[in-house]
Amino acid sequence: MLEVPAEDAKLVTLARASRARTRALEGAAVRDTDGRTYSACTVDLGTVQLSALQLAVAMALASGVKGLEAAAVVVPASSVVVDVEVVRHFAGAALPVVVADGNGEVLDVIHT
């Protein structure tokens, strides 16, 4: 199991809670440069599909943030490919995205 800093572990907890609350495929959370957090889950309405990470970043943007420090995504299995393009586009290179399973076990840390 990979170890992550406590602040990033908190993002995993928030992402897990968002996923569990709605029984969504994925949960995600992001932390902005002021330390505020935003969490979201996958939205799949047939014609409209947003990943949890896309929605968490959109919520942060809608709140007026200027940058992100880190992100976390909770996925149902290690075989799921996490698309970090929205984070890379908004926050730039080298931002850590923690990928965890439904139990909160860190599977990987992707850097944008």
Secondary structure, DSSP 8 states (H G I E B T S, - for coil): -----HHHHHHHHHHHHHHHHHT-S-EEEEEETTS-EEEEE-EE-SS-EE-HHHHHHHHHHHTT---EEEEEEE-SSTT-----HHHHHHH-TT-EEEEE-TT--EEEEEE-
